[in-house]
Amino acid sequence: MSATSRARPLGLFLLLGGIAAAPAALAADTTETWRYDFGSKTGDGQYPAMNGLVLASDGNYYGTTSSGGANNLGTIFRVTPGGDLKTIHSFVGGAEGCTPTGGLSLNASGALVGYASGCGASGAGTVYRSSLNGTVVVLHTMSAGTDGYNGTSCSGRAPILRASDNYFVGSTCYGGPFGYGTVWQMAPNGRFDLLHGFNEIWADGLYGVDIALAADETIVGVTVQGGIGNTGTIYKIAPDGTYSTLYSFTAQTHDGNQPQGIAVGPDGGFYGVTYYGGNFNQGVVFQFLNGKYKVLHSVYNGIVPEGGNPFSKPVIDGNGVIWGNTYNSGALFRVTKAGVYSTMYVFGTGDGANPDGTLVLDGGNLYASTRTGGAHNLGSIARFDIGANPPTATITASPSRPNPGQAVTIKWKGANVNTCTASSNAGGWSGTLAKSGTQIVSAPTSYGRYYYWVGCTSASGNNNSSQLAEITVVP
């Protein structure tokens, strides 16, 4: 179907989970400075929404919870930089909407704009505006068959993004003209337009789960299924409304599978995460730059804890470093464009579990939320003092395409680390390592792809870093 034109003046836009200022250097290791556990106060929300927090003009952060509150239908809350949290609105259901699973954005006047996934006059949710004091006004009532909807069971949690001319854009996981989700825009006067309905035509995506805005206001997004391999796509909608698929995930051993989040980097590239796929089927961090797709890191919760299955929109700092979290064995991580992965914090018993909220970087502070866990197992929000010198581990293997049994030179280096460990599916590379060094091993005698992996841990044991080098044994 043809999309409504998006040609509008270019300029600045507000992007939740997009480019953030480069973090200031503070502590040696990442430390939790405060944590709020939902359920600590009467009327608290439960299970914070997946798109984290937005910073408003009053210097406070605002977010939503998908349930809890006075009516157990979800809340909007305010939290100060010092950790004092207050519910400012409890959803009442009905025409207002309920279950706000997505995050919040800000309109030109500084009010909050969000999406409630349930209730509404047609049962498909609402787009709403809220004052910073919690007064809610419905801007648009979603219709499942035309506008699309997310529902309460969909992993879709695409944020509502504000463009330079104060239009808002969003996406849904279900519904629309073909039943597989939509991308939409809403004008400042409230007019609602469908930009694209996902469908079953060859290579189109299914079930939109995240979007971002490029500098020219091109919408870029990911779908969790569809495409040539039916394991998700990266797509774009140009300002003139033209829709195109940029990449189809293949479900091959080393590719990602089921993308969950995407953001635009300072270099104009698109960076995202997948829940599955990669060398260990625990997800990947990927780059799409100048028309080329590249896996930056395959997540591996192995001999150093990395967590598993990245789940939220990444955030990219001014240095181009990608920050995110893993849903299983919950961890906060950073990845450089060279593929160096550093685990910045691992959640433990009682301080939160299943982190899925988009991270917020504010100077040397990082704000994160967990879906469950905390003192009442209803989720938590915490502020972390991020480390000045995270551990890094790098490794190379040469030649990258050896013959069977040929000598392979492995070089590795750990920085800001205490111990390093080796692992490989090729044999001949395992055990404790020096912090840096060179070792020669023999390539396997069977054709195929193999990896050599190094993981290093900081002196405190709280942070770690890992990287792998791949070889392909050829005839």
N, C-alpha and C positions, 0 to 999 in steps of 0.2 A: 504494500500500500504506500501511497505517497505521503510523505511527512509534511506537517505544517512548517513553513519557513521559520527559521530562528534568526534571520538576519537582523541584527540589532547593533547599536553602538558598542565598540569594544572598550575595555577598561579593566579596572580592578574588580575582583570578585572575592567573596568570602568563601573559604574552602575548609570544611571540617575534615581534619585528617589529611591535609595537603602539605604545603611547605610551611615550616616553622623556623623561627630564628635558631641559629646554631647555639646549642646549649653551652652555658658558661662552665668552666672547669671548677669543681668544688671538691667533694670528698674523694678519698682514694678508692673506695668501694661504694656501690649503691646501697643506700640505707633507707629504711622506711622512717619518715619523720613523723607522720601521723596516719591513722587509719580510722575510718568510721564504718561500723558494722550496722547494716540495715536491720531494723527490729529493736534497736536500742531505745527508741522513744515510741510512745503511743502515737499511732497515726502514721508511722513511717511507711514508706513504700517498700516493695520487695522486688528483688531481681533487677538491678539497674540495666537500662537499655544498652544496646550494642554500640551505639555511636558516641558513648562517652559524654564529655562535657563541652560547653561553649562558654567563653569568657565574655561577660556583658560589660556595659559602660560603667557600671557601679563597682567594678573590680572584683566581683564575685563570679563564681562558676554556677552554671545551671545545667540540669540534666533531667532525665525521666526514669521512672521504673515501670515495668510492664504490669505489675499488680501491686497489691497492698494499698495503703491509704485508707481513708474513712469508709470507702465503699468496696475495697478490694478490687478496684478496676484500674489501678495505676495512678501515678502521681507525677507532678513536676516539683523539683526540689531546688533549693539554693544551698551552696556550700561555700563558705569563706576560704580564703587561702590558708587560714589557720585550722580548718577542719570542722568548723561549727556548721552543722547541716540542719535545714529546716524545710519541711514540706510546705509549699506555697499553694498547691492546688491538688485536690483529690478528684479524679474524674468521676462523673455521675452516670455515665452511660447514656443511652437514648440518643437523641440527636447530637449531643456533644461529642460522642465518640468515647472509646475506652481502649485500654491496652496499648499505650504508646511505646511500641517496640523500637521505633527509630529515634534518632537524635534530634537536636534542636539547631536552628539557625537564627540569624538576626535580620530583621527587616531594616529599612533605611532609617526608621525612627528608634531603633535599638530594642524593639519588642521581640519576643521569642516567637518563632514559627516552627511548628512541628507536625508530625503525622501520627494519628491514632489509628492503629490497625483494625480495631473492632468497633462494634456498635455503629452509630450514625443512623440516619433515617433509612438507609438501604442495607445496613449491616456490613458494609464494606469499609467503614472507617471514615475519618474526616481529616482535612487539613485545617489547622487551627492557629490562631494567634493568641499569645498570652502576654500580659503585662509582667513586669518584674515583680509585681505583687501577687500574681496568680489569677488575674481576671481573664477568663478564656472566652474568645469569640470564634465561632466556626466560620472559616473562609470558604470552604468547599466541601460538599458531601460527596464522597466517592461512590461511583456506581460500578459494580463488579464487571458487568458485561461490556462497558465502554471505557472506563477509566483504568480499571485494574484494581487489585487489592493485594495486601500482604497476608492478612489473616494472622492468627495467633500461632500457627504451626510452621509458618514459612521462615526459613533462615534469612530471608531478604530483610535488610535493614538499611537500605540505601538512604543516605541523608537527603534532606532538602537543601539545595544549594542556591544561594542568591547571586545573580549575575549583576553586571555593572549598571544595567538600566532598571534594576530592582525586580526583574522577572525572577521567579523561582522555578527550578527544575527538579524532578524527582523520578523515581522508577518504582515499579511494583514487581512482585514475584509471580503473581497469579492474575487471572482474569484478562480483561481487554477483549478485543474482537476475536482473538484466536484461543484465548484461555491460558496463555503462557507468560503473561506479564506485559508490562508497558513501560514506555518512557514518556513523560509528560512535562508540560510547562504551564505556569500560572502567571498571568499578567498582573501588574499592580492593581488594576481595577477588578481583579477576581476572575477574569475570563480564563477558562481552563481548556487547554488544547492537547490533544494526543499527538505525540511526535512519532511514535513507533509502537506497533503491537508485535511482540515476538510470536513466531509461528513455526511450522514444521517444514518450511521450504529448506532445501539443501543449504547447509552451512549457517543458517540463522541460529541464533542462540535461543535458549529457553530458560525462563525463570531469572529475571534480572535481580542481582543481589547488591550491586554497588555501582556508584558513578562518581566521576570527578569532572572538573572543568579545566580545560587547557587555557593558555594565555589568550588565544583568539576566540575563546568561549565555545570551542568544540566540546561536546559532551563525549567523554570516554567512559566506558563501563565494562562490566564483566557479567556473564551469565553462568550459572552453576552447571547447566547442562546444555545440550544442543551442540551445533557445530559438526564437523566431519566425524570426529570421534565420539560425539555425544557426551563429552566430558567437560564442556564449557567453552566459552569464547571470550575474546576481547573485541569490542566493537567501538565505533565512533558514530556520532551524528554531527555533521558539519553545520556551521551557522545557517546555511541555506536549506537545512532539513534533510540532506542526503545521508542515508544510513549505509554503513558498510562494515563488514566483518574484517577485522585486522588479523586475527589469529584464531585458529581452532586448536584446542588442546587435543592431544593424540592418544592419551592413555598408554603410551609406550613407557618402557621401564624408567627412563630418565626424565620424562616430561612431567609437568605438573598435571593435576587432575582436580576438577571442581574448584575453580578460583573463587575466592571469598571477598577480596578487597583490592582496590586499586587507587593510586594517587599519582599526581603529576610532579615530577622532580624539577629542580631549578634548571636542568639542562633540556627541559621540554620532553624528556622521556617519560614513559609510563612504568610504574613500579607496583608490583602487587604480590599477593600470596595465594597459594592453593592449599586446600585442606589435605588432599591426598597426593600421591605421585612422588616423583623424585626417586633417588637411588634406594631409599628405604621405605617408600610409601608412607612417609610421615609429613609430606607436604614440601613445598619449595617457596623460595623468594625469587621472583623473576623480574626481568627488565625487558621492556619493549622500546627500543630506541632506534630511530632512523629506519623504521620498517623491519627491524630484525629482533627476534625473540631470543632471549638467553636466560638460562637458569643461573642465578647468582649463587644459590646455596640450596642443597638438599638437607632438610632438617633431619637430625638423627639423635634421638634421645638414647645415646649409647654409653660409652665409658666416661664421658662427661655429660652432665645433664643439660640438654638443650630444650627440653619440652618436646611436644609433638603436636602437629596439626595446627598451623597458623590459621586464625579465624577472623580477624578484624581488619578494617582498613589500615594500611600502614601510614605512618606520618614521616615526612622527610625533612631533615633539618637543613639549614643554609649551607652546610658543607656537603650535602648530597648523601648523608648517611641515612639509611632506612631503619626506622624503629617499628617494632610490632610486638605481638604477644602470641603465645601458643595456648590453645584451649586445653589440651590434655597435658598432664604433668606440668601445670601452668608455669610459664616463664616469660619474662620481659627480655627482649633481645634487640640488638642493633646489627646491621649488616652494611659493610662498605660496598661500593660498586665493584671492588676487586673480589668480592665474595667472602671477605673475612667476617665470620659470624662470632659475636660475643654475647654470651648470656649475662644479662645485667642483674637479674634477680630471679630466684626460684621461690614460688609460693609454697608454704608449708602448712602443717596442721594448724588450723584456727585463724590464719590470716587471710583466707580467701582461696577460692578454687575456681577453675574454668574462667580465666580472664578472657573476656571477649569484647570489652569496650575499647573504642578507638583511643589511643594514648594522646595526651596533651603535653607538649613540651613548652615550658615557660622558664626561660633562662636555664639555671642549673636544676630546675625542678621538673619532675615527670609525674603526671597524674594518671592513675590507672584504676579500672574497676574490674571486679570479678563477678561472674554470674551467680555463683553460689559461694558457700563457705562463709568465713567470718564467725563471730561468736554465736550467731543465731542461724547460721546456714541459709541466710537470705541474701547473701552478696555483700560486697564491701567496696569502698572507695578509699584510696590511699594516695598520699604524696610521697615521692621518693626523691632523695638527694642523689643525683646520678654522679657516678665516679668521674674523676678528672682523667685518669689514665686506665681505661679498660684494658684487660688482657687481650692480646691478639696473637693468633697463630697462623702462620703461612707455610705453604708446602708446594713444591713443584716436583714433577717426575719427568725425566728426559732419557730417551726420546718418548714422545707421546704415542707413537705407533711402532713399537718394537716387533721384531720377529720372535717366534717362540724360543724361549730360553735366552734371549739376548739380555745383556746387562742393562739395567735401568738405574740411573742415578737419582736418588731422592735427596732433596735439600729442604730443610725445615728451619723455622726460626720462631721462637716465642718471645714476646715482649711484655713486660709487667706481669710475669708469671713466676710460679714457684716450681711446678712439676709439669711434665708433658708425657703423653702416652700415645703409642702407635697402634693402629689396627688396619687390617686389609682383608679383602676377600681373595687376594692373590697369593697369600702365604709369604713367609719370609719377612714380615714387617709387623711386629707386635711387641708389647711390653713397655717398660718405662724408658723414656728418652732423656737425653740432656736437653737443656733449654734451646739449643740450636745445634746443627750439625749436618753432616753429609753421610749417606750410606748407599752402598751399591747392592742391589738385589737382582735376582734373575727373574725375567718375565715368565709367566706361566707358559706351559707348553701347548695349551689349548687356545684356539682362537676365541676372541670375545673382548668385552669391555671389563676392566677391573679398576678398583680404586685403592689408593693409599691415603690414609686418614690420620691426622694429628689433632689431638685435643690437649689443651693446656689449661691449668687452673691457677688462679691468683694466690698470693700468699695467705690470704684469709680463708680461701676455700669457698668464698661466696660467689665469685664471678669466674667465668671460664670462656674459652674461645676455641674454635675448631675450624678446620678447612680440609678439603680433600682434593687430591690430584687424581685424574683419570688417565688411563692408558688404554689403547685398543690394540690387542695382539693380532697381527695380520700375517698372512702367508708370506 
